[in-house]
């Protein structure tokens, strides 16, 4: 089997992070539970996925730095498939430059993403 890199993988721990979008629309209710590394491992077992790139999960703005630290710590662990992370950030908002500067030299930080049109963004 050819080794696969999943380039858009989400993980979230609702005991650790607030994801306002999980409450914004009844369609998202099934997603209002934690999805952890073990859940990902079970879901991808036998698929050939060997590595993955974490994609930010649109956590509450005040938790962006915490989310980034958390996922970069996961990337450093040998027991996860995480090869890198696209971190949360909202360009043009106060503190964005400082947030990005904190992680610019981290080898696992691969980019920054803002979910456009997200209710959690427009309600902030």
LUMGU-431220 format. One record per residue: residue in three letters; y, z, x of N, C-alpha, C, CB in turn. Coordinates in steps of 0.001 Angstrom, whole numbers, plus 524288, in hexadecimal, padded with zeros to 5 digits. Each point is the difference from the previous one (the first is absolute). Glycine has a CB too. Layout:
% residues N
<rec "ALA", <Y, Z, X>, <Y, Z, X>, <Y, Z, X>, <Y, Z, X>>;
...
//
This chain:
% residues 124
<rec "UNK", <7FB59, 80000, 80354>, <804A7, 80000, 7FCAC>, <804E2, 80000, 8037E>, <7FB1F, 804D9, 7F8BB>>;
<rec "UNK", <808AB, 7F80E, 805CA>, <804EF, 7FFB7, 802DF>, <8031E, 804FC, 7FEE8>, <80018, 7F604, 7FF84>>;
<rec "UNK", <801DB, 80C9C, 804A0>, <80336, 804B0, 7FF1C>, <8051A, 7FE85, 7FD41>, <7FC15, 8044F, 80801>>;
<rec "UNK", <80578, 7FED8, 7F445>, <804AA, 7FEFF, 7FCD5>, <803F6, 80451, 800D0>, <7FAA0, 7FB39, 7F95B>>;
<rec "UNK", <80A5F, 8033F, 806CB>, <80452, 803B8, 7FFF6>, <802AA, 7FF8B, 7FAB7>, <8014A, 7FF6D, 809E5>>;
<rec "UNK", <7FEB8, 804D6, 7F332>, <802AD, 8003E, 7FAF4>, <805C3, 800F1, 80139>, <7F7E4, 80383, 7FB15>>;
<rec "UNK", <80B6D, 7F8BF, 803C9>, <8057E, 80051, 8019B>, <8039A, 80280, 7FBFF>, <7FE5C, 7F82E, 80534>>;
<rec "UNK", <7FF70, 809DB, 7F692>, <80353, 8025F, 7FBF8>, <7FCCC, 80426, 7FD23>, <80557, 7F79B, 7FEED>>;
<rec "UNK", <7FA7B, 80CFB, 8035B>, <7FCBD, 80427, 7FDFD>, <80362, 804BC, 7FEA4>, <7F85A, 7FCBF, 8055A>>;
<rec "UNK", <806BD, 80576, 7F608>, <802F8, 80490, 7FE40>, <7FC83, 804D0, 7FFDB>, <805E7, 7FA33, 7FABA>>;
<rec "UNK", <7FC3E, 80A24, 806EF>, <7FD96, 80522, 7FF79>, <80433, 803AB, 7FE10>, <7F95B, 7FE4A, 80739>>;
<rec "UNK", <80531, 80568, 7F56E>, <803CE, 80402, 7FE8F>, <7FD43, 804F3, 7FE55>, <80650, 7F91D, 7FD4D>>;
<rec "UNK", <7FC45, 80B29, 803C2>, <7FE0B, 8052E, 7FEAB>, <8040D, 8027A, 7FC6D>, <7FAEA, 800F9, 8089B>>;
<rec "UNK", <803EB, 7FF54, 7F264>, <803CE, 8021E, 7FC3F>, <800C4, 805DD, 80098>, <7FD82, 7F8F0, 7F9DE>>;
<rec "UNK", <7FF47, 8099C, 80947>, <800FC, 8057D, 8014D>, <80433, 80078, 8042F>, <7F6C3, 80232, 7FDA9>>;
<rec "UNK", <80A52, 7F97B, 804F7>, <803BC, 7FFE2, 80455>, <804F8, 7FCF8, 7FEB5>, <7F87D, 800AD, 8060E>>;
<rec "UNK", <806FC, 7FB37, 7F6BA>, <8046D, 7FC7C, 7FEF7>, <800DB, 7FF26, 7FA2D>, <7FE47, 7FB9B, 80880>>;
<rec "UNK", <806AF, 803B4, 7F61C>, <8017F, 7FEB0, 7FAA6>, <800A7, 7FA18, 7FFB2>, <80480, 808CE, 7FE9F>>;
<rec "UNK", <7F896, 7F4C1, 7FDDD>, <8006D, 7FA62, 7FF22>, <80202, 7FF25, 7FA77>, <7F8A0, 7FE08, 80668>>;
<rec "UNK", <80C9D, 801DB, 7F8EA>, <80236, 7FF90, 7FABF>, <7FDF0, 7FB5D, 7FCE7>, <807DD, 80440, 80375>>;
<rec "UNK", <7F6D2, 7F77E, 7FF0F>, <7FE2A, 7FB54, 7FD42>, <7FADA, 800F0, 7FD2B>, <80489, 7FA92, 806A5>>;
<rec "UNK", <7F86A, 80959, 7FAFF>, <7FB0B, 80101, 7FD52>, <800D7, 80244, 7FA89>, <7FBCC, 80175, 808B3>>;
<rec "UNK", <80902, 80046, 7F648>, <80156, 8021B, 7FADA>, <803AC, 7FC68, 7FD05>, <7FECC, 808F6, 8038A>>;
<rec "UNK", <802D8, 7F2C4, 7FED4>, <8041D, 7FCAF, 7FDC6>, <7FE19, 7FC59, 7FBB9>, <8045E, 8007E, 80882>>;
<rec "UNK", <7F69A, 7FE6F, 7F75C>, <7FDF9, 7FC15, 7FC5E>, <7FA5D, 80180, 7FEB1>, <805F5, 7F8CF, 803B3>>;
<rec "UNK", <7F88D, 80715, 7F757>, <7FA9D, 80163, 7FE91>, <7FBDE, 7FCC3, 802E7>, <80366, 8028F, 7F743>>;
<rec "UNK", <7FDF7, 7F8BF, 80A56>, <7FC47, 7FCB5, 802D8>, <7FE76, 80261, 80540>, <803D9, 7F833, 7FB9B>>;
<rec "UNK", <7FF7E, 80B37, 8068C>, <7FEF5, 80257, 80518>, <7FCE6, 80513, 7FFAA>, <80827, 7FBED, 8031E>>;
<rec "UNK", <7F6DC, 8060A, 7F83B>, <7FD49, 804FD, 7FF5E>, <7FACE, 80031, 802FC>, <80438, 800D8, 7F73F>>;
<rec "UNK", <7F8A5, 7FAFF, 808BA>, <7FB1C, 80045, 802FB>, <800D3, 800D2, 805DF>, <7FC13, 7FA3D, 7F946>>;
<rec "UNK", <80892, 80497, 80898>, <80127, 800A9, 8058F>, <80253, 80559, 80140>, <80163, 7F66C, 8008A>>;
<rec "UNK", <7FF51, 80CCD, 7FB93>, <8026A, 80526, 800BA>, <7FBED, 803F0, 801DD>, <806A6, 7FDF9, 7F8FF>>;
<rec "UNK", <7F6EB, 800AE, 80B57>, <7FC5C, 8037C, 802AB>, <8004E, 7FEBE, 805CD>, <7F9F3, 800A6, 7F80E>>;
<rec "UNK", <80434, 802D4, 80B1E>, <80025, 7FF19, 805A0>, <7FC0F, 7FBD8, 8019A>, <802E2, 8093B, 80158>>;
<rec "UNK", <7FEA3, 7F399, 8026D>, <7FC8F, 7FC2E, 80278>, <80037, 80126, 805DF>, <8017A, 7F8F8, 7F8D3>>;
<rec "UNK", <7FA69, 80953, 8093A>, <7FFE1, 801EB, 8055E>, <7FCB9, 7FC72, 80381>, <80121, 8091F, 7FCA5>>;
<rec "UNK", <7FEC5, 7F819, 80864>, <7FD0A, 7FCE4, 803C2>, <7FA49, 7FF95, 7FE55>, <8061D, 802D2, 8072C>>;
<rec "UNK", <7F79D, 8016A, 7F6FF>, <7FA82, 7FFD3, 7FE4C>, <7FF40, 7FC59, 7FB57>, <7FED7, 80927, 8033E>>;
<rec "UNK", <804F0, 7F6CB, 7F921>, <7FFB2, 7FC64, 7FB8D>, <80014, 7FA5E, 801E7>, <80476, 80697, 7FA3E>>;
<rec "UNK", <7FEF2, 7F859, 8098C>, <80060, 7FAB8, 80229>, <7FAE7, 7FE75, 802AF>, <809AE, 8012C, 80132>>;
<rec "UNK", <7F41D, 80270, 801CC>, <7FB14, 7FEE7, 802BE>, <7FBAB, 7FEAA, 7FC1F>, <802B2, 8060E, 80744>>;
<rec "UNK", <7FCF1, 7FCE0, 7F485>, <7FC07, 7FEEF, 7FC00>, <800F2, 7FABB, 7FD5C>, <7FF02, 809A4, 7FE86>>;
<rec "UNK", <805EB, 7F533, 80046>, <8014B, 7FB2A, 7FD3C>, <7FF08, 7FB28, 80353>, <806A1, 804F5, 7FAF1>>;
<rec "UNK", <7F9AF, 7FB8F, 80A32>, <7FF85, 7FB73, 8036D>, <7FAC3, 7FFBF, 802D4>, <80997, 80047, 80121>>;
<rec "UNK", <7F2F0, 8035F, 7FDD7>, <7FAE8, 8001A, 80289>, <7FD1E, 7FAD6, 7FF2E>, <7FF9C, 809BB, 7FEBC>>;
<rec "UNK", <7FEAD, 7F402, 8058C>, <7FD03, 7FB2A, 7FFB5>, <8033A, 7FB0A, 7FF7A>, <7F92C, 80545, 7FC1A>>;
<rec "UNK", <80BF7, 7FB2D, 80414>, <80354, 7FB63, 7FF4B>, <8014C, 7FD36, 8051C>, <803B4, 8045A, 7F839>>;
<rec "UNK", <7FB57, 7FE34, 80C23>, <8017B, 7FDCB, 80509>, <8055E, 801BD, 801D3>, <7FA7B, 7F871, 7FDE6>>;
<rec "UNK", <8083D, 80AA3, 7FEDF>, <80526, 80201, 80194>, <7FF35, 80434, 80423>, <803E6, 7FE07, 7F70F>>;
<rec "UNK", <7FE50, 800EF, 80D8B>, <7FF83, 803B2, 80452>, <8050C, 802E5, 8011B>, <7F934, 7FA4F, 803BF>>;
<rec "UNK", <80B26, 80329, 7FB3F>, <80523, 8025C, 8010A>, <8037F, 7FED7, 7FB56>, <7FEFF, 7FF04, 809E5>>;
<rec "UNK", <8054A, 803F2, 7F5C1>, <803A8, 7FF0B, 7FBBD>, <80581, 80163, 801B8>, <7F8F6, 801C2, 7F962>>;
<rec "UNK", <80ACB, 7FC2D, 803B2>, <80588, 8012D, 800DA>, <801FB, 802AD, 7FB0F>, <8014C, 7F837, 8063D>>;
<rec "UNK", <80080, 80C84, 7FA69>, <8021E, 80310, 7FBB2>, <80515, 7FD8D, 7FE16>, <7FBD1, 8082C, 80399>>;
<rec "UNK", <804C9, 7F79B, 7F750>, <804D0, 7FE20, 7FD92>, <8025E, 80485, 7FD03>, <7FC9B, 7F6AF, 7FF50>>;
<rec "UNK", <80861, 80A4E, 8017F>, <8029B, 8046A, 7FD76>, <7FEE0, 80014, 7FA2B>, <80706, 7FFB3, 806C7>>;
<rec "UNK", <7F972, 804F8, 7F6D4>, <7FE52, 800A5, 7FA92>, <80475, 8014D, 7FC42>, <7F77C, 802EB, 80371>>;
<rec "UNK", <80D57, 7FC40, 7FE34>, <80484, 800E4, 7FCA1>, <80051, 805AE, 7FE31>, <7FF75, 7F6B4, 7FD17>>;
<rec "UNK", <7FFCD, 80CD3, 806AB>, <800AA, 80596, 7FEE5>, <805C8, 8011B, 7FF06>, <7F819, 80254, 80596>>;
<rec "UNK", <80902, 80230, 7F84A>, <8056B, 80199, 7FF0C>, <8031E, 7FF75, 80511>, <7FD25, 80648, 7F8D6>>;
<rec "UNK", <807B7, 7F7F3, 806B3>, <8035B, 7FEEE, 8048D>, <80024, 80492, 803CC>, <80566, 7FA29, 7FA6E>>;
<rec "UNK", <7FB06, 80A8A, 80396>, <8006D, 8048C, 80374>, <7FAF5, 8010B, 80304>, <80681, 803C5, 7F9D4>>;
<rec "UNK", <7F550, 7F975, 804E4>, <7FB08, 800B7, 802BA>, <7FEB5, 7FB83, 803B6>, <7FCF3, 80518, 7F85D>>;
<rec "UNK", <806AB, 7F74F, 8086B>, <7FEE0, 7FB79, 80346>, <7FE8B, 80186, 80595>, <8061F, 7FADB, 7FA80>>;
<rec "UNK", <7FCD8, 80885, 807ED>, <7FECC, 80189, 80563>, <7FACB, 802E8, 8003A>, <8099F, 8008A, 8020B>>;
<rec "UNK", <7F552, 802B7, 7FA23>, <7FB14, 802E0, 7FFD6>, <7FB69, 7FC47, 7FF5E>, <804A3, 807B7, 7FC2E>>;
<rec "UNK", <7FBF9, 7F467, 80061>, <7FBE7, 7FC15, 7FF56>, <7FF10, 7FD17, 80521>, <80267, 7FF06, 7F67B>>;
<rec "UNK", <801C5, 7FF6F, 80C18>, <7FF81, 7FD24, 804F2>, <7FD29, 8034F, 8041A>, <80849, 7FB12, 7FDF2>>;
<rec "UNK", <7F94F, 809CB, 802B7>, <7FD5B, 8036E, 803C7>, <7FA3B, 80093, 7FEA5>, <80868, 804DA, 80181>>;
<rec "UNK", <7F684, 7FBFA, 7F984>, <7FA9C, 800C5, 7FE3F>, <7FC99, 7FB45, 80140>, <80347, 805D5, 7F8E3>>;
<rec "UNK", <7FE80, 7F593, 805B5>, <7FCC0, 7FB67, 800D1>, <7FF87, 7FEA6, 805CB>, <802AF, 7FCB8, 7F734>>;
<rec "UNK", <80166, 8041E, 80BCD>, <7FF9B, 7FEF7, 8059D>, <7FC30, 803CC, 8028E>, <80939, 7FC9B, 80011>>;
<rec "UNK", <7F696, 80830, 7FE03>, <7FC0D, 803B4, 801DA>, <7FA84, 7FE17, 7FEA4>, <8066E, 8075E, 7FEFD>>;
<rec "UNK", <7F8E6, 7F67A, 7FC43>, <7FAEF, 7FDC8, 7FE81>, <7FE7A, 7FB81, 803A2>, <801AE, 80295, 7F6AA>>;
<rec "UNK", <80215, 7FA34, 80AD0>, <7FEEF, 7FB98, 8037B>, <7FDF1, 801D6, 8054D>, <80701, 7FAE6, 7FB75>>;
<rec "UNK", <7FAAE, 80997, 8064E>, <7FE6A, 80205, 80515>, <7FA77, 8024B, 7FFF8>, <8095F, 801D2, 801CF>>;
<rec "UNK", <7F490, 7FF2E, 7F995>, <7FAD6, 80261, 7FF96>, <7FBB9, 7FBE9, 800C7>, <803A3, 806CB, 7F9E7>>;
<rec "UNK", <7F848, 7FABB, 808BC>, <7FBA8, 7FC79, 80106>, <7FC89, 7FF2F, 7FB37>, <8003B, 802E1, 80941>>;
<rec "UNK", <80042, 80088, 7F2D7>, <7FC89, 7FFB1, 7FB77>, <8025F, 7FD0A, 7FB63>, <7FC2A, 80861, 802E4>>;
<rec "UNK", <807D8, 7F474, 7FE14>, <8023C, 7FCBD, 7FBE1>, <80010, 7FA4F, 801D6>, <80591, 80791, 7FCB3>>;
<rec "UNK", <7FA8F, 7F4CF, 7FFA0>, <8004F, 7FA82, 80186>, <80599, 7FE30, 80121>, <7F811, 7FE74, 7FA9E>>;
<rec "UNK", <80BBB, 80504, 804DD>, <8057E, 7FE6E, 8004F>, <80188, 7FE1F, 80570>, <801F2, 80663, 7F8FB>>;
<rec "UNK", <7FFDD, 7F4C1, 80747>, <801BD, 7FDA6, 804E5>, <805EA, 80003, 80076>, <7F80D, 7FA73, 7FFFD>>;
<rec "UNK", <80A9D, 8066D, 7FBAE>, <805B1, 7FFFD, 7FFF6>, <801F7, 8012D, 7FA91>, <80030, 7F995, 8075A>>;
<rec "UNK", <8050D, 806C3, 7F835>, <80253, 80178, 7FB05>, <8052E, 7FD3A, 7FF25>, <7FB97, 808A9, 80095>>;
<rec "UNK", <80528, 7F598, 7FAA8>, <80511, 7FE1B, 7FE31>, <80261, 804A7, 7FD18>, <7FD22, 7F634, 7FF43>>;
<rec "UNK", <80721, 80BB8, 802CB>, <80252, 804EA, 7FE3B>, <803E1, 7FF3D, 7FB8C>, <7FED1, 80372, 808F8>>;
<rec "UNK", <80244, 800C0, 7F42F>, <803DA, 7FFAF, 7FBC7>, <80588, 7FFEC, 80225>, <7F9D1, 804A9, 7FA15>>;
<rec "UNK", <8099A, 7F8D2, 8031A>, <80588, 80005, 8016E>, <80317, 7FCA6, 7FC46>, <7FDAE, 80170, 80953>>;
<rec "UNK", <80702, 80034, 7F5A1>, <80366, 7FD0D, 7FC78>, <804EA, 7FE63, 802F2>, <7FC82, 804E5, 7F81C>>;
<rec "UNK", <80385, 7F663, 80A22>, <80496, 7FE2C, 802DE>, <804DE, 80065, 7FC94>, <7FA57, 7F9EF, 8054D>>;
<rec "UNK", <809DD, 8079F, 7FD17>, <804EC, 80068, 7FD25>, <800F4, 8055C, 7FD9D>, <7FF31, 7F6A1, 7FE2F>>;
<rec "UNK", <7FCEF, 80CDA, 8021F>, <800D2, 8053F, 7FDE9>, <80165, 803B1, 8046F>, <7F9B3, 7FE45, 7F89F>>;
<rec "UNK", <80916, 805EF, 80623>, <8015A, 803CA, 80410>, <7FB18, 80215, 802AB>, <80813, 80275, 7FB00>>;
<rec "UNK", <7F811, 7FDC3, 80A1E>, <7FBB0, 8021E, 80303>, <7FBDA, 7FC15, 80198>, <801AE, 80814, 7FB6C>>;
<rec "UNK", <7FEC4, 7F305, 802B4>, <7FBFD, 7FC20, 80152>, <7FFBB, 7FF0B, 805E2>, <8015A, 7FBCE, 7F746>>;
<rec "UNK", <8031A, 80361, 80B2A>, <80018, 7FEE7, 805A6>, <7FD6D, 80473, 80310>, <80845, 7FABB, 7FEDB>>;
<rec "UNK", <7F8EF, 80A14, 7FFAF>, <7FDC9, 80488, 802AB>, <7FA19, 80050, 7FF1C>, <8088F, 804BC, 7FEFF>>;
<rec "UNK", <7F5CA, 7FA1F, 7FC38>, <7FA6E, 8001B, 7FEC5>, <7FD09, 7FC18, 80361>, <80210, 802BA, 7F6CE>>;
<rec "UNK", <7FFD3, 7F887, 80969>, <7FD59, 7FBEE, 802FE>, <8001F, 8013D, 805D3>, <80265, 7F96D, 7F924>>;
<rec "UNK", <801F3, 808AA, 808B3>, <8007B, 80140, 8058F>, <7FBF1, 8040A, 801B4>, <8098D, 7FDFA, 7FF7C>>;
<rec "UNK", <7F505, 8058B, 7FD0A>, <7FC15, 80404, 80150>, <7FAC9, 7FD9D, 80190>, <80468, 80611, 7F9D1>>;
<rec "UNK", <7FA58, 7F569, 80404>, <7FACA, 7FDC7, 800AA>, <7FFE3, 7FAEB, 80311>, <7FDBA, 80432, 7F7BD>>;
<rec "UNK", <806BF, 7FA22, 80A52>, <80058, 7FAD2, 80269>, <7FC85, 7FF62, 804CE>, <8090E, 7FF82, 7FCB1>>;
<rec "UNK", <7F5BF, 804B4, 805FA>, <7FCC1, 7FF99, 804B2>, <7FA52, 80182, 7FF0F>, <807E8, 801E2, 80531>>;
<rec "UNK", <7F6B8, 7FF47, 7F5FE>, <7FA9F, 80173, 7FED6>, <7FCAB, 7FB08, 7FFD6>, <802FA, 80808, 7FAE3>>;
<rec "UNK", <7F8E1, 7F7B4, 8083D>, <7FCDD, 7FB32, 80020>, <7FD34, 7FEC7, 7FADE>, <7FED2, 8019C, 8096A>>;
<rec "UNK", <800A5, 80234, 7F329>, <7FD5F, 7FF10, 7FAFE>, <803C9, 7FE59, 7FBB4>, <7F94F, 80686, 8029A>>;
<rec "UNK", <80BBC, 7FA19, 7FE3B>, <803F1, 7FE5C, 7FC2D>, <800B4, 7FA1B, 80078>, <804A2, 808D5, 80066>>;
<rec "UNK", <7F9CE, 7F450, 7FB84>, <80003, 7FA4A, 8003A>, <8044C, 7FD75, 7FCD1>, <7F696, 80085, 80160>>;
<rec "UNK", <80C1A, 8028A, 7FB5E>, <80424, 7FDCE, 7FCCF>, <801DD, 803F5, 7FC02>, <7FC4A, 7F713, 80149>>;
<rec "UNK", <80762, 80731, 7FB7C>, <8024D, 80342, 7FBE4>, <8001A, 7FCB3, 7FB0E>, <80592, 8054D, 80677>>;
<rec "UNK", <7F965, 7FD43, 7F51F>, <7FFF8, 7FD2E, 7FB07>, <80291, 80349, 7FBBF>, <7F7CE, 7FB42, 802AA>>;
<rec "UNK", <80B1D, 8021E, 7FA0E>, <80224, 80245, 7FB38>, <7FDAC, 7FCFF, 7FB72>, <8087C, 802CC, 80478>>;
<rec "UNK", <7F575, 80004, 7F7B9>, <7FDED, 7FD72, 7FB55>, <80499, 7FE42, 7FCAF>, <7F7AF, 80577, 8002C>>;
<rec "UNK", <80916, 7F57B, 7FF60>, <80458, 7FDF6, 7FCF6>, <7FEBF, 8002D, 7FA35>, <8028F, 7FA3F, 80777>>;
<rec "UNK", <8012E, 80773, 7F56A>, <7FF48, 80031, 7FA68>, <7FCF5, 804B3, 7FE20>, <80069, 7F686, 80020>>;
<rec "UNK", <7FE4B, 80CFD, 8036D>, <7FD09, 804A3, 7FE93>, <80350, 80398, 7FCAD>, <7FAC0, 7FF46, 80831>>;
<rec "UNK", <80300, 802D9, 7F3AC>, <802DC, 803B3, 7FCBA>, <80188, 804D4, 8031D>, <7FB31, 7FCBE, 7F821>>;
<rec "UNK", <80172, 804EC, 80B71>, <80143, 804A5, 802FA>, <804D4, 7FF29, 80363>, <7F68E, 8026E, 7FFFA>>;
<rec "UNK", <80A79, 7F8C6, 8018D>, <804AF, 7FED0, 80311>, <804BF, 7FFC4, 7FC67>, <7FA9A, 7FB01, 8069D>>;
<rec "UNK", <804E0, 8024C, 7F506>, <80480, 7FF42, 7FCA8>, <80190, 80501, 7FD23>, <7FD56, 7F6BA, 7FEF9>>;
<rec "UNK", <7FF1A, 80CFE, 800A0>, <8013C, 804EE, 7FD62>, <80232, 8040A, 803C6>, <7F8F8, 7FE20, 7F992>>;
<rec "UNK", <8073D, 800AA, 80B5F>, <801C6, 803D3, 803EC>, <805D8, 80039, 8004C>, <7F7F6, 7FE7E, 8050C>>;
//
